Amino acid sequence: MKRRRKIIVARATPTAPATDGAQADQALSTRARALASLGTDIARKQAQADLQRLTEVFSESPLTLPAWHQVAEIAYEAQNWNWSGELFSTVIEQGKKTPYHVLGLSGLAW
């Protein structure tokens, strides 16, 4: 039983995905959404860090803005108004001249 518990804890502890490789942007965006869905403060902070890293390393990736928007929607659905507001504001700021700009404005308006 002790051995099994250690394995579960080790798998539940987030580690940073590699920032190189063909699918690193997908890994970061997927994990950010998954962590945001957990709803804990620790998971929220890690999701935010993943989004920041995604923006810094993969700013031109077609997955970056959708990840920010989807995490903002997850935060809104969880009634985390402050965090969702911050996320929607980032979508507005980063998404100028894209359809995500309007989606960010819509999310922030609610």
Secondary structure, 3 states (H helix, E strand, C coil): CHHHHHHHHHHHCCCCCCCCCCCHHHHHHHHHHHHHHHCCHHHHHHHHHHHHHHHHHCCCCCCHHHHHHHHHHHHHHCCCHHHHHHHHHHHHHHCCCCHHHHHHHHHHHC
